Amino acid sequence: MVSKNELKQLAQLGQKKFRQQRSLFPVEGKKAITTFHQNGFEMKCCFSHETVQIGGVDATTISISDMKKLSNLSTPPIVWAAFSLPKPVNFARQNINIALDGIRNPGNLGTIIRLCDWFGIAHLLCSTDTVDCFNPKVVQASMGSLAGVQLHYVNLLNAFDKYHLNPIGTGSYGKNMYDAKIPKNAVFVMGNEGQGISKGISAKIKEDISIPAYGNPTADSLNVAMAMGIILAEFKRRG
């Protein structure tokens, strides 16, 4: 039996300050919960309004009305769980590196995490004003991929120097990416959805690339997650 006070405290995990205070984050849906559990994340509690097991452990049964109180979704899931926030790990430079500069939309970040997982990008640099990766909407949009990608919230300029990275800008006016030669230890910088790459980061960038448009599109740009998928596909193809 779960108390009303416990339910209230767990429901507060939708807010960043409570996630940080309690070192917990919520995950909704059996598939995502199972993925985190199988990847070694510590599950602190698990609730369901049906008979469900996760990793051989029975979920605590609660009512649908209580599940609605926990859930951040318009339609509450069958299963809800809280996991311990993972301990920080060191950034590891890769053959393709990505830096996010002020990404604010949770859905975009979740999709970007899913793309990183798909293309084998294990570490992702994020500016400190990028949306929290443990925001429930980010976790949901990542479809479990957050379990396999490490996000590092850092001062990007300091990180570029520390890890000897060469920042490459991505936008609408750079060199055609299919003709671009990328330097060793490159990091592709993806800017804010509305404002693009910030001035401080732009000043550090010596080369910009763009995705060419074909025909006469009415759109003046691509969604940041969509653009990142195209960029990753091209440069992963090159090896």
C-alpha positions in Angstrom: 0.0 0.0 0.0 1.4 3.4 -1.0 0.6 6.4 1.0 -0.8 9.7 -0.3 2.3 11.5 0.8 4.5 9.1 -1.0 2.4 9.5 -4.2 2.7 13.2 -3.9 6.5 13.1 -3.5 6.9 10.8 -6.5 4.6 12.9 -8.6 6.9 15.9 -7.9 9.7 14.1 -9.8 8.2 15.8 -12.9 10.1 18.9 -11.7 13.8 19.2 -12.0 14.5 20.5 -8.5 12.8 17.5 -6.9 14.6 15.1 -9.2 17.9 16.6 -8.0 16.9 16.7 -4.4 15.9 13.1 -4.3 18.3 11.8 -6.9 15.4 10.1 -8.7 13.8 10.3 -12.1 10.5 8.8 -13.4 10.1 6.5 -16.4 6.7 5.5 -17.8 5.7 2.4 -19.8 6.8 -1.2 -19.5 9.2 -1.2 -22.5 11.2 1.9 -21.4 11.2 0.7 -17.7 12.5 -2.7 -18.8 15.2 -1.1 -20.9 16.5 1.1 -18.1 16.4 -1.9 -15.7 18.3 -4.2 -18.1 21.0 -1.5 -18.6 21.8 -1.4 -14.9 19.8 1.5 -13.7 18.7 1.1 -10.1 14.9 0.9 -9.9 13.7 2.3 -6.5 10.0 1.6 -6.9 7.5 0.4 -9.6 3.8 0.8 -9.7 1.1 -0.6 -12.0 -2.7 -0.8 -12.1 -2.4 -4.3 -13.5 -0.4 -7.4 -12.5 3.1 -6.7 -14.0 6.6 -7.9 -13.3 9.8 -6.0 -14.2 13.0 -8.1 -14.1 11.2 -10.7 -12.0 10.0 -8.1 -9.5 6.2 -7.6 -9.0 5.1 -4.0 -9.4 3.1 -2.5 -6.5 -0.5 -2.4 -7.5 -2.2 1.0 -7.4 -5.5 2.4 -8.8 -5.8 4.0 -12.2 -6.7 7.3 -10.4 -3.4 7.1 -8.5 -1.5 6.3 -11.7 -3.0 9.5 -13.2 -1.5 11.4 -10.3 2.0 10.0 -11.0 1.9 10.2 -14.8 3.0 13.1 -16.9 1.1 11.7 -19.9 -2.5 12.5 -21.0 -3.2 8.8 -21.0 -1.5 7.2 -18.0 0.7 4.1 -18.6 0.1 0.7 -17.2 3.5 0.8 -15.4 5.4 3.7 -13.8 8.8 3.5 -12.1 11.3 5.7 -10.4 15.0 5.1 -10.9 18.1 6.5 -9.2 19.9 9.2 -11.2 23.1 7.7 -12.6 26.5 8.7 -11.3 28.4 11.1 -13.6 31.0 9.5 -15.9 33.9 11.1 -17.8 33.3 12.3 -21.4 35.0 10.2 -24.0 35.9 11.7 -27.4 34.6 9.8 -30.4 35.2 9.8 -34.1 32.0 11.8 -34.4 31.1 14.2 -31.6 28.0 16.3 -31.0 27.4 19.4 -28.9 24.0 20.8 -28.2 23.8 24.6 -27.6 20.7 25.7 -25.8 18.2 23.0 -27.0 15.0 23.7 -25.1 12.3 21.5 -26.5 12.1 18.1 -24.6 10.8 16.3 -27.7 13.8 17.5 -29.7 16.3 16.4 -27.1 14.6 13.0 -26.7 14.7 12.4 -30.5 18.4 13.5 -30.6 19.2 11.0 -27.8 17.4 8.3 -29.8 19.5 9.3 -32.9 22.7 9.1 -30.9 21.8 5.7 -29.7 21.0 4.5 -33.2 24.2 5.9 -34.7 26.5 4.7 -31.9 27.2 8.1 -30.3 27.7 7.2 -26.6 28.5 10.7 -25.3 26.7 13.9 -25.9 27.9 17.4 -24.8 25.2 19.8 -23.7 25.3 23.5 -22.7 24.0 24.1 -19.2 20.9 25.8 -20.6 19.9 22.7 -22.6 16.7 21.0 -21.2 17.3 18.4 -18.5 17.6 14.9 -20.1 15.7 13.4 -17.1 12.7 15.6 -17.8 9.8 13.1 -18.2 9.0 14.4 -21.7 12.7 13.9 -22.8 12.7 10.4 -21.3 9.5 9.5 -23.1 10.6 10.9 -26.4 13.9 9.0 -26.2 12.0 5.7 -26.1 14.5 4.1 -23.7 17.6 5.3 -25.6 18.6 7.5 -22.7 19.7 4.3 -21.0 22.5 4.0 -23.5 23.7 7.6 -24.1 25.7 9.7 -21.6 24.8 13.4 -21.5 27.4 15.9 -20.2 26.1 19.3 -19.1 29.1 21.6 -19.4 30.5 25.0 -20.4 30.9 24.1 -24.1 33.8 26.5 -24.7 35.8 25.0 -21.9 34.9 21.4 -23.1 36.1 22.2 -26.6 39.5 23.2 -25.2 39.7 20.5 -22.6 39.0 17.6 -25.1 40.8 19.3 -28.0 37.7 19.4 -30.2 37.2 21.4 -33.4 33.7 22.9 -33.5 31.8 22.7 -36.7 28.7 25.0 -37.1 25.5 23.6 -38.5 23.0 26.0 -40.0 21.4 27.2 -43.3 24.3 29.1 -44.8 27.4 26.9 -44.4 29.2 24.9 -46.9 27.3 22.0 -48.5 27.9 19.2 -46.1 28.3 16.6 -48.9 31.4 18.5 -50.2 32.8 19.4 -46.7 36.0 17.8 -45.4 35.7 17.5 -41.6 38.9 17.9 -39.5 40.1 15.4 -37.0 38.3 15.6 -33.6 35.4 17.5 -35.0 32.3 18.3 -32.9 29.1 19.2 -34.7 27.4 22.0 -32.9 23.6 22.0 -33.0 22.0 25.4 -32.0 18.9 26.5 -30.3 15.6 25.8 -32.1 14.8 29.5 -32.6 18.1 31.5 -32.1 20.6 29.0 -33.6 24.1 28.8 -32.2 24.9 31.3 -29.5 27.3 34.2 -30.1 30.0 32.9 -27.8 30.1 29.5 -29.4 29.9 31.0 -33.0 33.0 33.0 -32.3 34.9 29.8 -31.7 33.7 28.1 -34.9 36.0 28.3 -38.0 33.8 26.3 -40.4 30.1 25.9 -41.0 28.2 23.2 -42.9 24.7 23.1 -44.1 22.2 20.6 -45.5 21.3 21.6 -49.1 17.7 22.2 -50.0 16.3 20.9 -53.3 13.7 22.6 -55.4 12.1 25.7 -53.8 11.1 24.8 -50.3 8.8 27.1 -48.4 10.6 26.2 -45.1 13.7 28.2 -44.3 15.2 25.6 -42.1 14.9 22.0 -40.7 14.0 20.9 -37.3 17.2 20.5 -35.2 16.6 16.8 -34.6 15.8 16.1 -38.2 19.0 18.0 -39.3 21.1 16.0 -36.8 19.8 12.7 -38.2 20.8 13.7 -41.7 24.3 14.9 -40.6 24.9 11.7 -38.6 23.8 9.5 -41.4 26.3 11.2 -43.8 29.3 11.3 -41.6 28.8 7.8 -40.2 28.5 6.6 -43.8 32.0 8.1 -44.4 33.4 6.1 -41.5 
